[in-house]
């Protein structure tokens, strides 16, 4: 089991969460899950296991059909809803084509009513943090796939969220770009320690990145394994090529095979 | 961290024109000149009287000679066309925004917009001209009816075509309806609106001309269509051709202006306004 001290008062706690779509499909059933403050957690599973659905429920983009999603430490806003402070990165970069990189990263701040000049400063800092200083004015179509994804990450982090939710963010990128973004994401996480839930279907990616891997099975989507990866950070190329990494991948791979057979 | 180079903007700028660009201008020009030459030749050789078919040279001379009268008419037709286009664009946009806000409004009003569109303008024009005292207003309404629909229907589609993930993102950040409209839906609809405007520009002119025809000689307004009718009655066929030439030129000019506006508004981000190098 993972480090339990952070789980006494987790950042987010799911209890008996279930999602049934209107057409009757049971996408997720009976998920109990606690995510601690500052944890890097991966949701790993075959397609159709409901990992994206689970992520969207945590984000509040869709409602759970049953069960509760609690934010025990969150302040509540005027209407009694928890202030969740979420950053979300979609599988596609999901940028506004008519705005430059800076304009895209400014969006969450502008929507929250932050004055334009302050928003621009903070957005420029966020772009610099993902290695895109100097690209403030570039339109999305002039950027490569990896750079667009960096803009998307900068946008998710510009509000300094307490939790970063990522839905297979690097799945569409080539391997070299993916490795580089993996390293850069870990570097950012080690610096800022925002809680991260990372949805992926890659065993290798999940072992490389996470402290904890939640393995899910499909039909209906459910959690079947909760595996801790205790190797220390920073994890660089030496970790990626180590015997320890290979051993961890083997364990997770076996868990995934079990999940798919279940 | 990152040093990935940006994809170079596939938008080379030429001071002059490329071979392709010149071909695009010269080829149709050559065809036009040949056709005009053949027309002039045929008229002269067969000694066709000008009240049946004037040659292009005579049409051109008539255009220059009657420029004073014709230019006044052109001004009137242009006024009606652009007023109709402006009203169509603003009302179309406004109504489309209303449709995007409420499904009920869209469902209850859209069929009537379609009815307005499918009823031939020639058939309604007499009624409108009878009902509305001011002939200019009547002409404006006719031109507006024709020009209105492409803008409404295009913009409605555009407002509803905003990226679903972006809509989710706006929701995640607690965006208000107004913020979603101004920061997401309207920019998404922009290319659609401009495409509608391009179609409506030509239609507004057609609407204005058709309405002028129906209003006929009864009106005090005397646009280009009135000149065509008048010239027809008086068998001044060269003048008729000159007026016709002006109508066509106006249509082409409106189309070019709309294309330019669309290009300027979209060139920095939309695929439709990008020039691509051919592979």
Interface residues (C-beta under 8 A of the other chain):
Chain A: X59 X60 X61 X86 X88 X90 X92 X94 X96 X97 X98 X107 X108 X110 X111 X112 X130 X131 X132 X135 X138 X139 X140 X141 X142 X143 X144 X146 X147 X150 X159 X177 X180 X184 X187
Chain B: X1 X2 X3 X4 X5 X6 X7 X9 X163 X165 X166 X168 X169 X170 X171 X172 X173 X174 X175 X179 X183 X184 X187 X190 X268 X269 X270 X271 X274
